[in-house]
């Protein structure tokens, strides 16, 4: 057999049909990639796995198949447990936190089928997977979202006037770590998740299909979001409030009213803008930054990857803050001199590492001198500190507490008996 990588059950069944004429001496290694934790199934990780197991396929004079659920199959003649264990050890060293790869559980990660005795059993397994994959494909196609049209965008924009946006506006803290390892709220971001908004309309609509139509829609949505903050039930506001806005929204009546009449003198606004919005209208970017800074407010460039950060002309843009998105593979890049130089140029205190989903993300950021963090793992820390102060913490779990803490209003938030603790800023 060649050592080519092929995809899906159909190709594997064809290969098994050929092997069926003389299955003696063949075996199959089945690797349960789909059972790893979601973060460890990141596309970049899967590429690394594929290279690793492709080399095993070569050593075993076999072929690597990638199934529809993401699992790997190697069909060959010389598959031994020693070869497999060596590969598992490499994975275990790189993904030590995944329980599936713990020393005593790694057997659950792979299984060897020896032919001819296991041939029928394995063939039936792949046939079943093929049938299920075809069913799943049909269901996915039937549930596929359709791109929103220009006419529908106008209707949706008008419909915003009849929706209580305040019930889907959420907040998420950015925490700063001091030298003693204590966490304090740096600022809170207020936003609307598109998936929550779509539930208010037709769930089959894909609002993101057209970037320009979505941009047009969010201009109206920005104004509604700002107005929703004005009518929020939140009693304790952070000193710094962050808003995801289009550049043009800073010039709107709603934003000016919010900045001038709602904020207390000691409060500031951070306006988070997308890179695409910046590049599409640089003159407006600079004008927006000038207006914000003249009012004592800040401008943040959002959703920047470390790779993109290296390509930005920061001497020209000079944002007040930059939000970098954590990616799992960054764990293996902890001493990048170019990245250190850029962070030092921007100012370590002006970088936020977002989408932090594990202690590894926090550790990585601290290694580069970053002290401000946001993401699921940071939410866990904040909620844990909140629950320590709550005498009724036993009545709900951390997930429920986080959901209530994120909401600004609505019946679910009202079920909390200690909203003063829920709103407490650490």
N, C-alpha and C positions, 0 to 999 in steps of 0.2 A: 504493500500500500504506500501511497505517497503521504507526505506530511502536510497536506493542505487543510486549512480550516474551513469547515462548511457549517451551514446553519440550519437548524430546525429538524424535527422528527422525520420528515419525509425522506431526507437524504440518508439519515441513519438507517431507516428501515430498508432502503434500497441496498445499502452496504451489507446489512444483516441477511438479506435475501441471497446475496452472492456468497456470503460466508456459510450459509446454511448447507451448501453442497458438501462442505468438508469443514465442520466447525472445530474439530479437534485441534488443540493447541492455542486457540484464540481465547482471549478474555477481555472483559470490559471494566474500566475504572469509571465509576459514577461519582462526580464531585458535586456536593450540594451547595453551590454558590448562593442559591435562593434562600437558604436558611441563615445566612450571615445577617448581622444587623444591617438595617437600611444604609446607614452612613458608610459601612464597609463594602457596600455594593455600588459605591460611586463609580461612574463610567471610567474614570482614570484608573481606579483600583482594578476594575475588571480587565482593563487592557494589560495591566501588570500580571494578573492571574493568568490571562490567556497566553502570554509569552512564557510564563513559568511552566504551565501544563503542556504547551506546545513543544517545549523542549523534552518533556517526559514522553510525549507521543513519538518524538524522533528517536529517543533512546529505546522505546518499546517497538520500533518499526511499525508505528500505527498512525491513526488519524484522530484529530481532535474535532468533535462536533459540539456546537453551542446550541442548546435547545431553546424552545420558545419561552420557557420560564427562567432562562439565564443559567441553568445548570450546565456543567461540562460533562462530556462523555469521551473517553479515549478507548478506541477499539484497536487492539493490537495483539502481538504474539508473545511479548516478553515483559509483561507488566508484573512487577514484584512488589511486595509490601515494603521492601527496603527503599526502592526508588520513590514510592509514594510517601513514606514517612519523611524522607529527606525534603521533599517539596512542602509537606505540611509544616515541618520545622521552620522553613523560611517564612511561610505565611504566619505562623505563630509568633515569630520574632517581630514581624511588622504589624500584626494586629493582635497584640497581646491582650487587649481588653475584651475581645469577642469571646463569649463563653463557649461557643461552638469549637473554638480552637484551643481550649484548655487541654492540658496534657491528658487528663482522664476522660475527656469527652470528644477528642478529635476523631474517634472512630465513627461518630455520627456525621462527620463531615464528608466521608467517602465510603464507598462500598465496592468490592471487587466481585464481579460475576465471572465464573469460570465456565467455559464451554467444553463439551456439549451439555453437561448436566444442568447448567443454569440458562441455556439458550432460550427455551420456550418461555420460562418465567420472565426473562428480560425482554423478549420480543413483545409479549403481551403488555408489559409495562409501557413500552414506547408506543405501541398501538393505542393504548388508552390515552396517553399524553397527547398524541396526535389528534385524536377525536376531541379531547377537551380543548385543545388549542384552537381547533376550527370553530367550536361552539363559542369560545371566548371572543374570537375574532368577529364572528357574526354579531354578538351582543355589543361589542365595542363599536362596530360600524353603525348599528341601529341607534346607539346612544350618542353618536358623534355630534359634536356641537357644530352649528352652522355660523358662518361669519355674519356679523351684524352689518346691515346695509346703512347707507347714508340717511335714508328716510326713517329707519328705525332709531337711529341715533338721535334724530330730532325729537321723536316721540319719547324716547327714554329721558332725554334732557328735560322735557316738559313734565314728565312723570315724577321727577325729583321733587317737585313742589308738593306732591301728595304722599311723600314717604317720610317717615320719622327717622331721619338720618342719625339722630343722636343715639338710637338703639344699636347701631352697628359701628359707631366711632369707638375705637379702642386706643389704649395707651400702653406703651412699653418703656421701661426705664433703661437708661444707659447708666451703668454704675462705674464709679472711679475707685481704684484701689490705691490706698495710701501706703507709705513705707512700712507701716505696721501690719499690713495685710487686711485692714478694715475697709469695708465697702460703704460708699456714700453715693446717693443719687446725684449724678452730674446734670442730667436733664431727662425729661420724659417726652417721648415722641407720640404724637396723636395722629391716627391714620384710619383709613377705611380699607379693609381687605376686599379685593375685587370679588373673591369667592362668596363673601357675605353679601355683597351688593347684588350679585347676580340672582341670589335667592329671592330678592324682592321683585325681580322681573321674570322673564322666561329663562329657566335654567339651561335650555338648549342653546342659548345665544353665546357666542364667543366674542366678548367685548374686546379682546386683545388681538383679534385676527388682523385688524387694520390699525397700524400704529397711529396713523394720522386721524382716523375717526375716533380712536380712543383718546388721543390728545385733545381733540375738540370736546369730547364728552367730559374729560377731567377738568377742563376749565370751568364748566358749570358745577361740577362736583366739588371743586375746591371752595367755591363760595358757600355751598350748602354745608360743607364740613366746618368752616369757620363760624357760620351762623349757629351750628349745632353746639359748638363750644360755649357760645354765649348763653344757651339755655340749659347747660348741663347741671346735673345734681351734685357734681363734685364740689366739695367744700374746701379741700386743701389742695392748692395748686403748687406745682414746683416753681422755683425761682426762674428756671429756664424752660420754656415750652418750645418743642420742636414740631414743625408742620411740614408734611410732604406737599409741595406746591409746584405748579408751573411758574415759570418766571413771570408771565403776564399777570398771574393772580396777585402778585405783590402790589400791583397798581390798581387793584379793584377797590371799590367802595367798602366791601365787607372786610378786607384786610386792614385798610386804613382805620376803620371804626374799631376793629378788634385791638389794634396796636395803641390807639389813642384813648379809648374809653374803657376797655376791659382790663388791661394790664395795670398792675400797680407800679409805682415808680421804680421799684427795685427789680422788677421782672424783665426778662429779655425773651426775644423770639429767635429761634434758629430756623431758617428756611432751608429745607433739604431739597435740592434740585438734582434732576437726572443729568448725566453726562450728555445724552442725546439732545436735551433741551438747551444745554450750554452751547454745544457745537452748532446747533441749528440757528442760533441767534447770539453771537458773541457780543454785539453792541448792547443788546438788552441785558445780557448777563452782567456786564460791567455797570450798567445803569442801575440794575437791581441791587448789586453789591454796594454801590455808592449810597443808595437810598437807605438800605438796611443799616449800614455802618454809621450813617449820619444820625440815625435814631437810637444808636447804642445796641443794635441787633447784629446777628451773625448770619453768614451764608455758608452752607455745607454742601459739598459735592458728594452725592450718594452713590452707592452700589458700584464701587470701584474695585476691580480685582487687582492683586499685586502686579500682574503682568501689565494691565492697563496703566497702573500708576507710573510705571517706568516710562511710558510713552507720553505722558502728559507734560505740557509745558507749564510747570508750576510757577516759574518766574513770571509768566504772563498772566495766568489765571489768578494766582494768589488768593485762594479761598481761605476763609477763616478756619474751617474744619474739613476733614476728609473722612468718609466712612468706607473702610475696606471690608470686603466680605471674606470671612474665613472659608477656606476650602480644605478638605481632609488631607490632600497631598502636601499642604504647607508644613505639616508635621515633620516632613523629611527635608525641609529647607530652613534650618534654624540658624544658619550663619551666612546669609546672603549679603555680601558687602555692598552691592548696588542698592539693595533694599534698605540697608542701614543708613546709607548716605542720603537717600531720599527722605527717610523718616526724620533724620536729623535736620535736613533742610526745611521740611514742613514744620517741624517742632513736634516732639514726642507727645506733648500734651494736647496737640491738635488732631491726633489720629484716634478714631474709634474703630475697634475691631468688632464687626457685627456678625450675626449668624453663628455665634459661639455655641457649639452644641456639646462640649465636653471639657473636662479639666485640661486636656491637651491644647485646646485653643487658647485658654487662659495662659497656660505656661508658655506657649509659643509667643504670644503677644508680649508678655513680661520680659522675655529674653531680648526683645527688640526695644524695650523701654516704653512700650505702649501701656497706658494705665486705665484707659476707658474701654468698656466692653458692653456688648448687647447680644442677646440671643437666648435660646432655650435654657442653656446651662445657667446663665446669669439670672433668668427668671426664677429658676429653682432656688438659687441662693437668696434672692429677695423674698420669695414666698416663705422660705424656711425661717428667715429672720422675722418676718411678719407674724407667722404662726406661733413663734416663741412668746409673743406678747399677748396672744389672744386666749382668753379663758375658755372660749367655746370652740377651740380648734378641733376637739375630738368629734364635733358634729359634722365635719366635712373633711375631705381629703385635700391634699396639696393641689391636685388638678382642678378641683372645684373652686378652691380658694383663688387660684391664679385666674380662672375664668371670670370670677366676680371682680377681682382686683383690676382686670383690664378694662372692664366696662365702665362707661360714664353714667349710664342710666339704664332703666328697664327693670322688669319684674325679677329677673334672676339676681341682679345685683342687690335688690331690696331684700332678698332672703338672708343676707348677711346681718347678723345681730350686732356686729361691732364694726360699723363702717368707718368709724374714726381710726381703728387699727388698720382696716383695709386701705385707707387713704394715707396711712403713715409713710413718711418719706425717711428712709434710713440714712 
